[in-house]
Protein backbone atom coordinates (compact mmCIF):
# COMPACT_ATOMS: atom_id res chain seq x y z
CA UNK A 1 0.00 0.00 0.00
CA UNK A 2 2.93 2.30 0.62
CA UNK A 3 4.06 1.71 -2.94
CA UNK A 4 0.60 2.59 -4.25
CA UNK A 5 0.60 5.82 -2.22
CA UNK A 6 4.06 6.75 -3.53
CA UNK A 7 2.96 6.26 -7.14
CA UNK A 8 -0.30 8.18 -6.64
CA UNK A 9 1.64 11.05 -5.04
CA UNK A 10 4.06 11.19 -8.00
CA UNK A 11 1.21 11.02 -10.51
CA UNK A 12 -0.68 13.76 -8.72
CA UNK A 13 2.37 16.03 -8.75
CA UNK A 14 2.91 15.62 -12.49
CA UNK A 15 -0.76 15.78 -13.56
CA UNK A 16 -2.53 19.03 -14.33
CA UNK A 17 -6.00 17.46 -14.75
CA UNK A 18 -8.07 14.39 -13.94
CA UNK A 19 -7.73 13.31 -17.58
CA UNK A 20 -3.95 13.51 -17.40
CA UNK A 21 -3.89 11.60 -14.08
CA UNK A 22 -6.08 8.91 -15.62
CA UNK A 23 -3.95 8.66 -18.77
CA UNK A 24 -0.68 8.49 -16.85
CA UNK A 25 -2.03 6.06 -14.24
CA UNK A 26 -3.08 3.64 -16.99
CA UNK A 27 0.58 3.29 -17.93
CA UNK A 28 1.42 2.25 -14.38
CA UNK A 29 -1.59 -0.05 -14.03
CA UNK A 30 -0.90 -1.73 -17.40
CA UNK A 31 2.80 -1.39 -18.20
CA UNK A 32 2.35 -3.17 -21.53
CA UNK A 33 2.19 -0.24 -23.98
CA UNK A 34 -0.27 -2.12 -26.19
CA UNK A 35 -2.66 -2.70 -23.27
CA UNK A 36 -2.50 0.76 -21.73
CA UNK A 37 -4.95 3.44 -22.77
CA UNK A 38 -2.92 6.57 -22.17
CA UNK A 39 -5.20 9.16 -23.81
CA UNK A 40 -2.13 10.77 -25.36
CA UNK A 41 -0.32 11.29 -22.05
CA UNK A 42 3.14 9.75 -21.81
CA UNK A 43 5.31 9.36 -18.72
CA UNK A 44 8.56 11.20 -19.54
CA UNK A 45 11.74 9.12 -19.68
CA UNK A 46 13.31 11.17 -16.86
CA UNK A 47 10.29 10.83 -14.55
CA UNK A 48 10.75 9.15 -11.16
CA UNK A 49 7.69 7.06 -12.12
CA UNK A 50 9.88 5.13 -14.56
CA UNK A 51 11.34 3.31 -11.53
CA UNK A 52 7.91 1.74 -10.96
CA UNK A 53 7.44 0.54 -14.52
CA UNK A 54 8.57 -2.91 -15.57
CA UNK A 55 7.85 -4.94 -18.66
CA UNK A 56 6.24 -7.86 -16.88
CA UNK A 57 4.58 -6.57 -13.72
CA UNK A 58 2.24 -3.80 -12.70
CA UNK A 59 2.48 -1.97 -9.39
CA UNK A 60 -1.18 -2.86 -8.80
CA UNK A 61 -1.37 -6.09 -10.83
CA UNK A 62 -3.84 -4.44 -13.20
CA UNK A 63 -6.14 -2.97 -10.56
CA UNK A 64 -6.84 0.77 -10.56
CA UNK A 65 -4.41 2.89 -8.56
CA UNK A 66 -6.06 4.16 -5.42
CA UNK A 67 -8.38 1.19 -4.97
CA UNK A 68 -5.88 -1.68 -5.27
CA UNK A 69 -4.81 -1.35 -1.63
CA UNK A 70 -8.40 -1.60 -0.41
CA UNK A 71 -8.97 -4.68 -2.58
CA UNK A 72 -5.88 -6.38 -1.14
CA UNK A 73 -6.59 -5.26 2.45
CA UNK A 74 -10.19 -6.53 2.32
CA UNK A 75 -9.05 -9.87 0.90
CA UNK A 76 -6.37 -10.14 3.59
CA UNK A 77 -8.97 -9.88 6.38
CA UNK A 78 -11.34 -12.45 4.88
CA UNK A 79 -13.62 -10.34 2.68
CA UNK A 80 -14.21 -11.17 -0.97
CA UNK A 81 -13.70 -8.24 -3.38
CA UNK A 82 -15.72 -8.48 -6.60
CA UNK A 83 -15.24 -5.20 -8.46
CA UNK A 84 -13.32 -1.96 -8.09
CA UNK A 85 -13.02 1.36 -9.87
CA UNK A 86 -11.05 4.54 -9.21
CA UNK A 87 -13.90 6.62 -10.65
CA UNK A 88 -14.07 9.43 -13.19
CA UNK A 89 -13.27 10.69 -15.66
CA UNK A 90 -13.36 7.54 -17.83
CA UNK A 91 -14.45 4.71 -15.56
CA UNK A 92 -17.82 3.08 -14.88
CA UNK A 93 -18.31 4.32 -11.31
CA UNK A 94 -19.17 7.91 -10.37
CA UNK A 95 -16.61 7.83 -7.53
CA UNK A 96 -13.85 5.49 -6.29
CA UNK A 97 -15.38 2.29 -4.94
CA UNK A 98 -14.87 -1.38 -4.16
CA UNK A 99 -17.71 -3.95 -4.14
CA UNK A 100 -17.25 -7.04 -1.96
CA UNK A 101 -18.90 -9.64 0.22
CA UNK A 102 -18.18 -10.25 3.88
CA UNK A 103 -19.61 -11.95 6.93
CA UNK A 104 -21.69 -9.63 9.08
CA UNK A 105 -19.16 -9.55 11.92
CA UNK A 106 -16.45 -8.43 9.49
CA UNK A 107 -18.72 -5.72 8.07
CA UNK A 108 -19.32 -4.48 11.62
CA UNK A 109 -15.56 -4.35 12.21
CA UNK A 110 -15.11 -2.36 8.98
CA UNK A 111 -17.69 0.31 9.78
CA UNK A 112 -15.74 2.40 12.33
CA UNK A 113 -12.64 2.22 10.13
CA UNK A 114 -14.60 3.41 7.09
CA UNK A 115 -16.02 6.29 9.10
CA UNK A 116 -12.58 7.26 10.38
CA UNK A 117 -11.25 7.35 6.81
CA UNK A 118 -14.32 9.31 5.67
CA UNK A 119 -15.46 6.47 3.43
CA UNK A 120 -18.93 5.14 2.92
CA UNK A 121 -19.89 1.55 3.62
CA UNK A 122 -23.21 0.30 2.36
CA UNK A 123 -25.14 -2.84 1.47
CA UNK A 124 -26.64 -2.98 -1.99
CA UNK A 125 -28.29 -6.03 -3.48
CA UNK A 126 -26.72 -8.50 -1.06
CA UNK A 127 -23.18 -7.18 -1.48
CA UNK A 128 -21.21 -4.48 0.29
CA UNK A 129 -19.57 -1.44 -1.16
CA UNK A 130 -17.08 1.03 0.16
CA UNK A 131 -16.67 4.35 -1.59
CA UNK A 132 -15.11 7.75 -1.06
CA UNK A 133 -14.84 11.14 -2.64
CA UNK A 134 -11.17 10.49 -3.45
CA UNK A 135 -8.73 7.64 -3.85
CA UNK A 136 -6.66 9.15 -1.03
CA UNK A 137 -9.48 8.42 1.42
CA UNK A 138 -9.75 4.84 0.15
CA UNK A 139 -5.99 4.42 0.56
CA UNK A 140 -6.38 5.69 4.14
CA UNK A 141 -9.14 3.12 4.68
CA UNK A 142 -6.88 0.36 3.35
CA UNK A 143 -4.16 1.37 5.79
CA UNK A 144 -6.63 1.35 8.70
CA UNK A 145 -7.81 -2.15 7.75
CA UNK A 146 -4.22 -3.40 7.81
CA UNK A 147 -3.45 -1.56 11.05
CA UNK A 148 -6.53 -3.15 12.70
CA UNK A 149 -6.23 -6.59 11.07
CA UNK A 150 -6.30 -8.41 14.42
CA UNK A 151 -9.91 -7.26 14.85
CA UNK A 152 -10.83 -9.45 11.88
CA UNK A 153 -9.71 -12.70 13.51
CA UNK A 154 -12.37 -14.50 15.48
CA UNK A 155 -11.56 -16.30 18.69
CA UNK A 156 -10.32 -19.77 17.87
CA UNK A 157 -12.82 -22.59 18.24
CA UNK A 158 -12.33 -24.76 21.31
CA UNK A 159 -10.52 -27.98 20.39
CA UNK A 160 -12.68 -31.05 19.96
CA UNK A 161 -12.59 -33.67 22.66
CA UNK A 162 -10.90 -36.91 21.85
CA UNK A 163 -14.14 -38.86 22.31
CA UNK A 164 -17.69 -37.65 22.30
CA UNK A 165 -19.63 -38.35 25.49
CA UNK A 166 -21.70 -41.52 25.51
CA UNK A 167 -25.40 -41.04 25.34
CA UNK A 168 -26.97 -42.31 28.55
CA UNK A 169 -28.83 -45.54 28.01
CA UNK A 170 -27.44 -46.13 24.53
CA UNK A 171 -27.01 -49.79 23.63
CA UNK A 172 -25.05 -49.02 20.49
CA UNK A 173 -21.30 -49.62 20.82
CA UNK A 174 -19.18 -46.52 20.58
CA UNK A 175 -17.73 -45.83 17.17
CA UNK A 176 -14.80 -44.07 18.77
CA UNK A 177 -13.70 -46.63 21.32
C-alpha positions in Angstrom: 0.0 0.0 0.0 2.9 2.3 0.6 4.1 1.7 -2.9 0.6 2.6 -4.3 0.6 5.8 -2.2 4.1 6.7 -3.5 3.0 6.3 -7.1 -0.3 8.2 -6.6 1.6 11.1 -5.0 4.1 11.2 -8.0 1.2 11.0 -10.5 -0.7 13.8 -8.7 2.4 16.0 -8.8 2.9 15.6 -12.5 -0.8 15.8 -13.6 -2.5 19.0 -14.3 -6.0 17.5 -14.8 -8.1 14.4 -13.9 -7.7 13.3 -17.6 -3.9 13.5 -17.4 -3.9 11.6 -14.1 -6.1 8.9 -15.6 -3.9 8.7 -18.8 -0.7 8.5 -16.9 -2.0 6.1 -14.2 -3.1 3.6 -17.0 0.6 3.3 -17.9 1.4 2.3 -14.4 -1.6 -0.1 -14.0 -0.9 -1.7 -17.4 2.8 -1.4 -18.2 2.4 -3.2 -21.5 2.2 -0.2 -24.0 -0.3 -2.1 -26.2 -2.7 -2.7 -23.3 -2.5 0.8 -21.7 -4.9 3.4 -22.8 -2.9 6.6 -22.2 -5.2 9.2 -23.8 -2.1 10.8 -25.4 -0.3 11.3 -22.0 3.1 9.8 -21.8 5.3 9.4 -18.7 8.6 11.2 -19.5 11.7 9.1 -19.7 13.3 11.2 -16.9 10.3 10.8 -14.5 10.8 9.1 -11.2 7.7 7.1 -12.1 9.9 5.1 -14.6 11.3 3.3 -11.5 7.9 1.7 -11.0 7.4 0.5 -14.5 8.6 -2.9 -15.6 7.9 -4.9 -18.7 6.2 -7.9 -16.9 4.6 -6.6 -13.7 2.2 -3.8 -12.7 2.5 -2.0 -9.4 -1.2 -2.9 -8.8 -1.4 -6.1 -10.8 -3.8 -4.4 -13.2 -6.1 -3.0 -10.6 -6.8 0.8 -10.6 -4.4 2.9 -8.6 -6.1 4.2 -5.4 -8.4 1.2 -5.0 -5.9 -1.7 -5.3 -4.8 -1.3 -1.6 -8.4 -1.6 -0.4 -9.0 -4.7 -2.6 -5.9 -6.4 -1.1 -6.6 -5.3 2.5 -10.2 -6.5 2.3 -9.1 -9.9 0.9 -6.4 -10.1 3.6 -9.0 -9.9 6.4 -11.3 -12.4 4.9 -13.6 -10.3 2.7 -14.2 -11.2 -1.0 -13.7 -8.2 -3.4 -15.7 -8.5 -6.6 -15.2 -5.2 -8.5 -13.3 -2.0 -8.1 -13.0 1.4 -9.9 -11.1 4.5 -9.2 -13.9 6.6 -10.6 -14.1 9.4 -13.2 -13.3 10.7 -15.7 -13.4 7.5 -17.8 -14.4 4.7 -15.6 -17.8 3.1 -14.9 -18.3 4.3 -11.3 -19.2 7.9 -10.4 -16.6 7.8 -7.5 -13.9 5.5 -6.3 -15.4 2.3 -4.9 -14.9 -1.4 -4.2 -17.7 -3.9 -4.1 -17.2 -7.0 -2.0 -18.9 -9.6 0.2 -18.2 -10.3 3.9 -19.6 -11.9 6.9 -21.7 -9.6 9.1 -19.2 -9.6 11.9 -16.4 -8.4 9.5 -18.7 -5.7 8.1 -19.3 -4.5 11.6 -15.6 -4.3 12.2 -15.1 -2.4 9.0 -17.7 0.3 9.8 -15.7 2.4 12.3 -12.6 2.2 10.1 -14.6 3.4 7.1 -16.0 6.3 9.1 -12.6 7.3 10.4 -11.3 7.3 6.8 -14.3 9.3 5.7 -15.5 6.5 3.4 -18.9 5.1 2.9 -19.9 1.5 3.6 -23.2 0.3 2.4 -25.1 -2.8 1.5 -26.6 -3.0 -2.0 -28.3 -6.0 -3.5 -26.7 -8.5 -1.1 -23.2 -7.2 -1.5 -21.2 -4.5 0.3 -19.6 -1.4 -1.2 -17.1 1.0 0.2 -16.7 4.4 -1.6 -15.1 7.8 -1.1 -14.8 11.1 -2.6 -11.2 10.5 -3.4 -8.7 7.6 -3.9 -6.7 9.2 -1.0 -9.5 8.4 1.4 -9.8 4.8 0.1 -6.0 4.4 0.6 -6.4 5.7 4.1 -9.1 3.1 4.7 -6.9 0.4 3.4 -4.2 1.4 5.8 -6.6 1.4 8.7 -7.8 -2.1 7.8 -4.2 -3.4 7.8 -3.5 -1.6 11.1 -6.5 -3.2 12.7 -6.2 -6.6 11.1 -6.3 -8.4 14.4 -9.9 -7.3 14.8 -10.8 -9.4 11.9 -9.7 -12.7 13.5 -12.4 -14.5 15.5 -11.6 -16.3 18.7 -10.3 -19.8 17.9 -12.8 -22.6 18.2 -12.3 -24.8 21.3 -10.5 -28.0 20.4 -12.7 -31.0 20.0 -12.6 -33.7 22.7 -10.9 -36.9 21.9 -14.1 -38.9 22.3 -17.7 -37.6 22.3 -19.6 -38.3 25.5 -21.7 -41.5 25.5 -25.4 -41.0 25.3 -27.0 -42.3 28.5 -28.8 -45.5 28.0 -27.4 -46.1 24.5 -27.0 -49.8 23.6 -25.1 -49.0 20.5 -21.3 -49.6 20.8 -19.2 -46.5 20.6 -17.7 -45.8 17.2 -14.8 -44.1 18.8 -13.7 -46.6 21.3 
